[in-house]
Amino acid sequence: MNFGIQVNGRPFETEPRAGQCLRTYLRERGWFGVKKGCDAGDCGACTVHVDGEPVHSCLYPAVRARGRSVTTVEGLASPEGELHPVQQRFLDAQGFQCGFCTAGFVMTTAALEEEKGRTHDDGKLGDLPRAFKGNLCRCTGYRAIEDAVRGIKHAERPGAGAAVGKNLGAPAGPQVVTGTARYTFDVDVPGLLHMKLLRSPHPHARILAIDTSAALRVPGVHAVLTHEDAPARLYSSARHEHPTEDPDDTRVLDDVVRFVGQRVAAVVADSEQAAEEGCRRIEVTYEELPYVTDPEEAMRPGAPVIHTGKGSQERIARVENNVAGEVHGEIGSVDDGLAEAAVVYEETFRTQRVQHASLETHGCVAYFEPKEDGTGQRLTVRSSTQTPFLTRRALCALFGLPEDEVRVVAGRVGGGFGGKQEVLVEDIVTLAALRLRRPVKLEFTRAEQFYGATTRHPFTIGIKVGARTDGTLTAIQMRVVADTGAYGNHGPGVMFHSVGESFAIYRAPHKKVDAYSVYTNTVPSGAFRGYGLSQTTFAVESAMDEVARRLGMDPLDFREKNVIGPGDHMITPIGHDEDLYIASYGLDQCLSIVRSAITKDRSTEEVPEGWLTGQGTALAMIATAPPNGHYADATVTLLADGTYDLAVGTAEFGNGTTTVHKQITAGALHTTVDRIGIRQSDTDVVRHDTGAFGSAGTVVAGKAVILAADSLAGRLKTFAARYTGVPRHLCTLDAEAVDCAGRSVTLKELYEAAHAQGAEAELTADGYWGGSPRSVAFNAQWFRVAVDPQTGEMRILRSVHAADAGNVMNPLQCRGQVEGGVAQALGATLFEAVRIDERGEVTTAAFRRYRLPQYADVPRTEVHFMETSDSTGPLGAKSMSESPFNPVAPAFTNALYDATGIRFTETPLTRDRVWLAMRRQAARRSESSP
C-alpha cells in the first residue's frame, strides 16, 4: 500500500519505519527546517502543519500522516519565492538570534493567522501566552518574537559607508525564517553511521571488564569502542587558546567513571535503533568506589579521592583534597578593616547548577573527503562548536594527526552560552571515524544534554563586608567554593574569574579572598555565560544592599560612593590585572538611568490589592575579552565582480558577529553590506580564531576585521592612484569605484588591472588582533516587583537595564543580547535548577522537569545604552553578550527584600520557597507580638 503523504505540495510514497515520528521522516527527506530540540514536545522547534493544524512533529507518529498534507517552514513561501507574511514579519523585526527555534515560532504564528482568518477573531493574536505555551526560545527574551507577531519593524538597510550603528538585520535572516539556514546536522552525508553511548550508572567505579560480544551480534552494529580502544592521553574538554589553563584529567573513554552519566562505551551502527540496542547488550563489570557529592566534604581529610594517580603534572592543585584549583590573596588587612567598620555584614550565599539549554544539542558528524592534491583522504568534522580551531588542535593532539589532515567546520550554531566551548562529542566521533574509515554521527538527546554535557558551576560564597558610618567601605572578604563536578574543565578559570571584577568594582582598602574549585562525583560544570561572575555578583550586590540599609543609606547612594572610578586600577586581592584598563567609563550613566527609573516609576498602579511591592538594583563589571590571550585573524579581498570577501574565524550562534563584521567592513570600504560576502568558522577557508566565547566576537575578531578592511581600503586607493597617475590623497573609495580627482575607476577595473600587472597582493589585506590591552563594560539592572503574601506568586512590574557597551555597532542586535541575557538570568533566578539526588544523578533531564522561561514568564525589559566610546575596542565598541546576565539575580532579590523584608540567600527563588519564607516570617512576628 502506498503511503501517500504530501509534503509542501510534493507527494511521497515511502512508508515510515515502525515507530518513526513525523519529524525524522521529514528530515530524512531533506526538510531540515524541522528541528530536533527536545524529543518530547516541549520546545516546539519541530512544529509543522498537518492539514493546516500545527503539531509537534516529534510526538506525531509519521504513519498518522498517511493521506494528509504536511507543510513545513520551507513550504510557507510562495512557489515564486515570495516570503509568507509571517516570515517577512520575523525578518523585519529580527525576531530571532541563533534561529534554531524560529521555524517553530513561524509555524505556530502562521497557524494563528489562519485561525484568525477563519474565525474573524481579532483577539487570537492577543493571547500570546497561550499561543506560545508550546514554543521555547533561549536567546531572544521573546520581545523580538512578540514584535514580529505584531508586525513591528526594526531592521533597516543602511546606505553606503553608514553601516556601523544601524539596525541592520542578520545576513542569514532570509535563510533562518525560511528554514534553509544550515545547522550542524542539516546535511546529507552518504553512508552515515550512527553512534550511541553507554553511560555509567554509578557515581564512582572502576571498570573491571566489558563484554561487547552480544552487542556486536546486533544486526547493523559495526563497532563497539571501550577504554581499550581509546588513547591513553589525558586532556581537558575545555577549550582555551592556551590548553595549560585547564587540568588534564580526562580520557576519551576511561576505565574509571566519576559521575552518573559518564560515557563508558560507544556503539556505532547503521541506525540509531541498532546502536541503542547494542548499548543495551553490553555487559560491564564494575567495582564500585566511594563517592562524594558535596564540595565541602570533598575537601576534608579522608574524603574519597576522585582523581587518584594524578597530580601537579596534570595541573591539579591538590589531588588528595579534590582541589582542582585554588587562589588566595589579601590586600591590606581585612581584620583591621572590619575592626574600623561601624557595620559588618556576614552571610553565606548559594547558587545552583543551571543548564545552558541551547535548543541545538551537542553533536557532530565526522567524514572523509579527498585531499586537494589527490594523495588520499583527510578527516572533516562538522560540529556544533564555538571553537573550530581549538577543537581541531585538540583532535590533532589526541590522535597524533597533523593539522592539515583535519578540517573542523561549524555550520550555523543553535545556541551556545559557553556550553559549546568544550570537546564533548568530537573526540569520540573522531575515534570511531578513524577506526572505521566511515562517516559517523553523534547527536545528544535532550536528556543527554542534562547528564552528559556541562552546567553552570554551583557556588557557595561566604562574604563579609564592613563600612563606616558615612558609608565608606572598609573591607570586603569572600570565601568561594565552586563545585567543578567530576572533571576540571573550566574549573580553575571560572573560580579565578569569579573573584576578579566582582571585587574590583568596589573600592575598599582591605580585601581578601580564598577560593577553591573542587571535584565531586557529579555532572561536570563548565563555561557558562558570565564565567563565574553571576554567582559572586549575587553575593556582593546582595551584601552591598544589606550594608546600605543597616547604615540607613539609600542603596544607590551607597553604591555611588564606593564604586570604581574612571581613573582607578583593576585591583583585586589576587593582584592587579596588568592588561585590563577602564578604557571608557559608563558606570555613572548606568546609575543615573536607574535613579531616573526609580524617580519616575508608576508601575505600582498595576499591583493587586494586598500584594507587597519593592524595588532593587544591582551592578556588574566585566572584562571585554578573556585573559591570557584571545586572538583573531581576518582577511578582506576584492573579488572580480567588484564585491568583497571577508574571511574571519569566529562562529555565529546568535551572537550577531556576522552582522557586525560585515558592518565594520562596509564602513571601512565605503560600500554597502550586501557587497560583502563572508566566510567563517571553517578551519579550511579562514585563518586562526580562538573562538566565539568570552564576548570576543566584536572586540577581538571585530578589531581584526577593521584592521584588515582599513588596510585594504588604503591599498586600493594606493593602487588606483598608481593606475591613474593621480596623487593618493585625491583618491576616494566609493561603493563600486575609486574616484581619482574626478576620474572614476571601478573596482572591477582595478581587479583586472591588478591581475594584468601581477599585483594581486594589492587586492587583499589581513588583520590580526588579540591579547592586551583589554577594557571593561558595565551593567546595571533595576526591578520593581510585586509579591502575593498568600501564595508566594511574584510579578515583575518593571524591568530596566542600563548597558555600557561603548559605541554600539548594531543597536537592534545588541538590545537582543541584553534582553536575552536578562531573560536567561531570570530563569536562573526564579526556577531553573539542574537537580541531583544523593548519588549525584541528575533528576531533571527534560525541559518539562527543568522549567525554562516561557513567553509568559519574561517581562519586556527597557534597555538603555550609555554614551561612551572605548579606546581599545573597534570603533569604540565594547562587548555585551555575557554581561547582562550578571546583575539580574541580586537586583531581583534586592527588590524582593524591599517588598518582604526577607533576605533570600539562595537561588532559585521558587514560588514555594518564597511562600514558606513569608510564612515563617509571619509566624515569628505573631510569636513576638504581645
ABEGO torsion letter per residue (X at the ends): XBAGBBBGGBBBABBBBBGBBAAAAAAAAGBAABBBAAGAGAAGAABBBBGGBBBBAAABBAAAABGBBBBBAAAABBAAGBBBAAAAAAAAAGABBAGAAAAAAAAAAAAAAAAAAAAGBAAAAABAAAAAAABBBAAAGGAAAAAAAAGBBABBBBBBGAABGBBBBBAAAAAAAAGABBBAAABBBBGBBBBBBBBBABABBBBABBBAAAAAABBGBABBBBAAABBABBBBABBBABAAABBBABBABBABBABBGBBABBBBBABAAAAAAAAAABBBBBBBBBBBABAAAAABBGBBBABBGBBAAAGBABAAAGBABBBBBBBEBAAAAAAABABBBBBBBBBBBBBAGBABBBEBBBBBBBBAAGAEBBBBBBBBBABAAAAAAAAAAAAGBBAAABBBBBBBBBEAGGAAABBAAAAAAAAAAAAAGBBBBBBBBAAAAAAABBBBBBBBBBBBBBBBAAGBBABBBBBBBBBAEABABGAAAAAAAAABAAAAABBBABBBBBBBBBBBBBBBBBBBBGGGAAAAAAAAAAAAAAAAAAAGBBAAAAAAAABBBAABBBBBAAEBBAABBBABBAAAAAAAAAAAAAAABAAAAABBBGBBBBBBBBBBBBBABBBGEBBBBBBBBBBAAGBBBBBBABBBAGAGAAAAAAAAAAAAAGBBAAABBBBBGBAAABBBBAEBBGGAAAAAAAAAAAAAAAAAAAAAAAAAAAAAGBBAAABBBBAABBBBGGBBBBAAAAAAAAAAAGAAAAABBBBBBEEOBBBBBBBBBBBBBBBBAAAGBBBBABBBBBBBAEBBABAAAAAAAAAAAAAAAAAAAAABBBBBBAAGBBABABAAAAGBBBAAABBBBBBBBBBBBBAABBGGBBBAAAAAAAAAAAAAAAAAAAAAGBBBABOBBBAAAAAAAAAAAAAAAAAABX
